[in-house]
Amino acid sequence: MLKTIAGFDRIGEENAFAVLARAGALAAQGKDVINLGIGQPDFPTPDNIVEAAIKAMRDGHHGYTPATGIPALREAVSTDLHRRFQTEVSPDNVLIVPGGKVTMFAAILMFGEPGAEILYPDPGFPIYRSMIEFTGATPIPIPIREKNGFAFSAEETLSLITDKTRLIIVNSPANPCGGVTPKSEVDALVAGLERHPDVAIMSDEIYDQMLYDGEEHATLLAYPEIRNRLIMLNGWSKTYAMTGWRLGYSVWPDKLYDNARKLAVNAWSCVNAPAQFAALEALTGPQDAVTQMVAEFDARRKLVVDLLNDIPGVSCITPKGAFYAFPNITGTGRKAKQLASALLEGPGVATIGGPDFGTLGEGYIRLSYANSQDNIREALARLRSYLSGELT
């Protein structure tokens, strides 16, 4: 009988993909489904980016590249970070990877082992906990609370650190809640971490350009005192509507970079060449499409919040970033995952139950407003009717 290592008994997954598959199956059967579950922009990848990939293929860029990414792209990432945050990042610390999850995988694999503790957001992206448990480390939730605007508390986070803590994961703007942690809290976290010099930090900043109401992104790259133990995760998927291209990048400290490079060589060799040239065009070409997408997300955000707060038993604070709303549904008397399943199978509205993002997600569902305003109106009309008993 085949026997696998014990870690695979512990590994989880991301239920958004299961919901996506089920929604697709129902649609194939003829059911009218509106998908507010999956977290991807509904816009096409901008034409200039697509054309850059096509040109790269026609120009013969079909072979292997350096495992760390083509030099021009790593330089472009460095330049872009300096342009947006006035922070110096050497291209030699940039690693091009096939999607944001790869950075999570690599960072958690480096620090996770039996006996170690890793702090992660709850509610938060489910792969954090899944990978921590896979390594045998103990996952320690950082509570992400509605009363704090779904931002992390520096004081509460620091209070969770023990002599077993190896890594802290933070995420702002945040999935699934749309919270944005203010700079004052980031300042306090960094100051507190001076007392814990052996604790590494992974900062997931994949939504850093999706901010609203005048919010500004506080990148952890701006704190030189932690740069020697900071891993920053980012990429092209959300900002440039390139989820299926599988493109991400990370910034690593000198002493960890070669470890990450070796993982690249062993696991994926390199990111596909034409996609890297597309990513280069995304960073160096016009940014109009990004501005337009974020403006439309902002309009949808306001619409979603207004409509949700008009449904009896539902309340929703205004998200400050990303493209998710995380409404509180405790007033309906329903359990979150059961409600999410019933909405999909009944009126055909795909959402994600809050517990799929952590134990503190009970009482909430996640809605992605990366869908058209017309679809949002119809989906929330169905939700309202379902909760009032008009739809089953």
C-alpha positions in Angstrom: 0.0 0.0 0.0 1.3 3.4 -0.9 2.2 5.6 2.0 2.8 9.4 1.8 4.4 11.6 4.4 2.2 12.8 7.3 2.2 16.4 6.1 -0.2 15.7 3.3 -2.8 14.7 6.0 -2.6 18.3 7.3 -2.6 20.3 4.1 -5.7 22.3 3.2 -6.8 24.2 0.2 -8.5 27.3 -1.0 -12.3 26.8 -1.2 -12.8 29.7 -3.6 -11.6 27.3 -6.3 -14.1 24.7 -5.3 -16.8 27.3 -5.4 -15.6 28.4 -8.8 -15.7 24.8 -10.1 -19.2 24.2 -8.7 -20.5 27.5 -10.1 -19.1 26.5 -13.5 -20.7 23.1 -13.3 -24.1 24.6 -12.4 -23.8 27.1 -15.3 -23.0 24.3 -17.7 -26.2 22.7 -16.6 -28.1 25.9 -17.6 -28.3 27.6 -14.2 -28.0 31.3 -14.1 -25.1 31.9 -11.7 -23.6 35.2 -10.7 -20.1 34.7 -9.3 -19.1 36.9 -6.4 -16.8 34.2 -5.0 -13.6 34.2 -7.0 -11.1 37.0 -6.3 -10.0 38.0 -9.8 -10.7 41.2 -11.9 -13.4 40.8 -14.5 -11.4 43.1 -16.8 -9.3 41.8 -19.7 -5.5 42.1 -19.4 -4.6 45.4 -21.1 -3.8 45.1 -24.8 -0.2 46.5 -24.5 0.6 43.7 -22.1 -0.9 41.0 -24.2 0.9 42.3 -27.3 4.2 42.3 -25.4 3.8 38.6 -24.7 3.0 37.9 -28.3 6.0 39.9 -29.5 8.2 38.0 -27.1 7.1 34.7 -28.6 7.6 35.9 -32.1 11.0 37.3 -31.2 12.0 33.8 -30.1 11.8 34.1 -26.3 10.7 30.6 -25.8 13.5 29.1 -23.7 14.7 29.0 -20.2 15.4 32.2 -18.3 17.4 32.7 -15.1 15.6 31.0 -12.2 15.4 34.4 -10.5 13.8 36.1 -13.5 15.1 38.0 -16.5 17.4 40.9 -15.4 15.3 43.6 -17.1 12.2 42.6 -15.2 13.9 42.5 -11.9 15.3 45.9 -12.6 11.8 47.1 -13.5 10.4 45.8 -10.2 13.2 47.7 -8.4 12.4 50.9 -10.3 8.7 50.6 -9.8 9.0 50.2 -6.0 11.3 53.2 -5.9 8.8 55.2 -8.0 5.9 54.4 -5.8 7.4 54.2 -2.3 10.8 56.0 -2.6 12.5 52.9 -1.2 15.7 51.4 -2.5 15.4 47.7 -3.5 18.3 46.1 -5.3 17.3 43.9 -8.3 19.5 41.3 -6.7 16.9 40.9 -4.0 14.0 40.5 -6.4 12.8 37.0 -7.3 10.3 36.5 -10.1 7.9 33.6 -9.3 4.9 31.9 -10.9 2.2 33.6 -8.8 1.9 35.0 -5.3 1.3 31.7 -3.5 4.8 30.6 -4.4 6.3 33.2 -2.1 4.0 32.0 0.7 5.1 28.5 0.1 8.8 29.3 0.1 8.7 31.6 3.1 6.6 29.2 5.3 8.7 26.2 4.2 11.9 28.0 5.3 10.6 28.8 8.8 8.0 26.1 9.5 8.9 22.9 11.3 7.6 21.0 14.3 8.1 23.0 17.5 8.0 26.4 15.6 5.1 28.8 15.7 4.0 31.0 12.8 1.6 33.9 13.2 -0.9 34.6 10.5 -4.1 36.7 10.0 -7.5 35.2 10.9 -9.7 35.8 8.9 -7.0 35.6 6.2 -5.9 34.0 3.0 -6.4 30.2 3.7 -3.1 29.1 2.2 -1.3 30.7 5.1 -2.6 28.3 7.6 -2.6 25.4 5.2 1.1 25.7 4.5 2.0 26.3 8.2 0.2 23.1 9.1 1.9 21.2 6.3 5.3 22.1 7.6 4.4 20.8 11.1 4.6 24.2 12.7 1.9 25.5 15.0 -0.3 28.2 13.4 -1.1 31.1 15.7 -4.0 33.3 14.5 -3.7 37.0 14.6 -7.3 38.2 15.1 -8.5 40.5 12.4 -11.5 42.2 14.0 -14.4 44.1 12.5 -14.2 46.7 15.3 -10.7 47.6 14.1 -11.9 48.1 10.5 -10.4 44.6 9.7 -6.9 46.0 10.3 -4.5 44.1 12.4 -3.6 45.4 15.9 0.1 45.8 16.5 -0.3 45.4 20.2 -2.3 42.2 19.9 0.1 40.8 17.3 3.2 41.5 19.4 1.5 39.9 22.4 1.3 36.6 20.5 5.1 36.3 20.0 6.8 33.6 22.1 10.3 32.2 22.0 9.0 29.6 19.5 7.8 32.3 17.0 9.8 32.1 13.7 7.7 34.1 11.3 4.9 36.6 11.3 2.6 37.0 8.2 0.8 40.3 7.7 -1.5 41.3 4.8 -2.7 44.8 4.0 -4.8 45.7 2.0 -6.3 42.4 3.1 -8.1 39.4 1.7 -10.9 38.5 2.6 -12.0 41.5 4.6 -10.8 44.5 2.6 -9.1 46.1 5.6 -6.2 48.5 5.4 -3.9 48.7 8.3 -2.9 52.4 9.1 0.7 53.4 9.1 0.5 54.1 12.8 -0.1 50.4 13.5 2.6 49.4 11.1 5.0 51.8 12.9 4.0 50.2 16.2 4.5 46.7 14.9 8.0 47.5 13.6 9.0 49.2 16.8 7.8 46.2 18.8 9.7 43.8 16.6 13.0 45.4 17.7 12.5 43.3 20.9 12.3 40.1 18.7 15.3 40.3 16.4 15.1 36.6 15.5 11.5 36.8 14.1 11.1 37.1 10.4 8.2 38.9 8.7 6.4 38.1 5.4 4.3 41.0 4.2 1.7 40.2 1.6 1.2 43.4 -0.4 -0.5 41.9 -3.5 -3.4 44.5 -3.3 -1.1 47.5 -2.7 -2.6 49.6 -5.5 -6.2 48.9 -4.7 -7.0 51.6 -2.1 -9.9 54.0 -1.6 -11.0 57.1 0.3 -7.5 58.6 0.2 -5.9 55.6 2.0 -2.1 55.2 1.3 -0.3 51.9 1.4 2.3 51.5 4.2 4.8 49.1 2.7 7.1 47.3 5.2 9.9 47.9 2.7 10.0 51.4 4.0 11.5 50.3 7.4 15.2 49.7 7.1 15.4 48.3 10.6 13.6 45.1 9.5 14.8 44.8 5.9 17.3 42.1 6.9 14.4 39.7 7.9 11.6 41.0 5.7 10.1 39.0 2.8 7.7 41.1 0.7 5.1 39.4 -1.6 3.6 41.1 -4.6 2.8 40.5 -8.3 0.7 41.3 -11.3 -2.4 39.2 -10.9 -4.7 41.7 -9.3 -3.3 45.1 -10.4 -3.1 44.2 -14.1 -5.9 41.6 -14.4 -3.4 38.8 -15.0 -4.5 36.1 -12.6 -4.2 33.3 -15.1 -0.8 34.4 -16.3 0.7 33.2 -12.9 3.1 36.0 -12.3 4.4 37.2 -9.0 7.5 38.7 -7.4 9.1 38.8 -4.0 11.8 40.8 -2.3 14.1 38.8 -0.1 16.8 39.8 2.4 20.4 38.9 1.4 20.7 36.0 3.8 17.5 34.3 2.5 17.7 35.1 -1.2 19.9 32.1 -2.2 17.6 29.8 -0.3 14.7 31.1 -2.4 16.7 30.8 -5.6 17.5 27.2 -4.9 13.8 26.4 -4.3 13.1 28.0 -7.7 15.7 25.8 -9.4 14.3 22.7 -7.7 10.6 23.4 -8.1 9.8 25.4 -11.2 13.2 26.2 -13.0 11.9 29.6 -14.1 8.8 31.6 -14.9 7.7 31.2 -18.5 9.6 33.7 -20.7 6.8 35.4 -22.7 4.9 36.1 -19.5 8.0 37.8 -18.0 8.2 40.2 -21.0 4.4 40.9 -20.6 5.2 41.7 -16.9 8.0 44.0 -18.0 5.5 45.9 -20.2 3.0 46.1 -17.4 5.5 47.9 -15.2 7.1 50.1 -17.8 4.1 50.9 -20.0 1.0 53.1 -19.5 -0.7 52.8 -16.2 -4.1 54.1 -17.4 -5.8 50.7 -17.2 -4.9 50.3 -13.5 -6.3 53.7 -12.7 -9.5 52.9 -14.6 -9.9 49.5 -13.0 -9.5 50.9 -9.4 -11.9 53.7 -10.1 -14.5 51.2 -11.2 -13.8 49.0 -8.2 -14.4 52.0 -6.1 -17.8 52.6 -7.6 -18.7 49.0 -7.2 -17.5 49.0 -3.6 -19.9 51.9 -2.7 -22.7 50.1 -4.4 -22.1 46.8 -2.6 -21.9 48.4 0.8 -25.1 50.4 0.2 -27.0 47.3 -1.0 -25.8 45.0 1.7 -26.7 47.5 4.5 -30.2 47.7 3.1 -30.8 43.9 3.6 -32.4 43.0 7.0 -30.0 41.0 9.2 -26.9 42.0 7.2 -24.4 44.8 8.0 -21.2 45.7 6.2 -18.5 48.2 7.1 -16.9 49.9 4.2 -13.7 48.2 3.0 -10.8 50.4 2.4 -8.8 48.3 0.0 -8.7 45.2 -2.3 -12.0 44.3 -4.0 -13.8 42.3 -1.2 -16.7 43.1 1.1 -17.0 41.0 4.3 -20.6 41.5 5.5 -21.7 40.4 9.0 -24.6 38.1 8.6 -25.2 37.1 12.2 -28.4 39.0 12.2 -29.9 36.5 9.7 -29.5 33.6 12.2 -27.7 31.6 9.5 -24.3 29.9 9.7 -21.9 31.4 7.1 -20.9 28.3 5.1 -24.4 26.9 5.0 -25.7 30.3 3.7 -23.0 30.5 1.1 -23.8 27.0 -0.1 -27.5 27.6 -0.1 -27.1 30.9 -2.1 -25.1 29.1 -4.8 -27.4 26.0 -5.1 -30.6 28.1 -4.8 -30.7 31.6 -6.3 -27.3 31.1 -8.0 -25.1 33.6 -6.2 -21.5 32.4 -5.5 -20.0 33.7 -2.3 -17.5 32.3 0.2 -18.3 31.4 3.8 -16.2 33.3 6.3 -14.9 30.2 8.1 -13.1 29.2 4.9 -10.7 32.1 5.9 -10.3 31.1 9.5 -12.2 30.4 12.8 -12.9 34.1 13.3 -14.7 34.2 9.9 -17.9 32.6 11.3 -20.8 35.1 11.0 -19.4 36.6 7.8 -19.4 35.8 4.1 -17.0 37.2 1.5 -18.2 38.9 -1.7 -15.9 39.9 -4.4 -17.0 43.1 -6.2 -14.8 42.3 -9.2 -18.0 41.9 -11.2 -20.2 44.3 -13.1 -22.5 46.7 -11.3 -25.5 45.1 -13.0 -24.5 41.7 -11.8 -23.9 43.0 -8.3 -27.3 44.6 -8.2 -29.0 41.4 -9.4 -26.9 39.2 -7.1 -27.8 41.2 -4.0 -31.4 41.4 -5.0 -31.4 37.6 -5.1 -29.7 37.6 -1.6 -32.3 39.9 -0.2 -35.1 37.9 -1.7 -33.6 34.6 -0.5 -33.3 35.8 3.1 -36.8 37.1 3.1 -38.1 33.7 2.0 -39.1 34.7 -1.5 -36.4 32.5 -3.1 -35.2 29.0 -2.2 
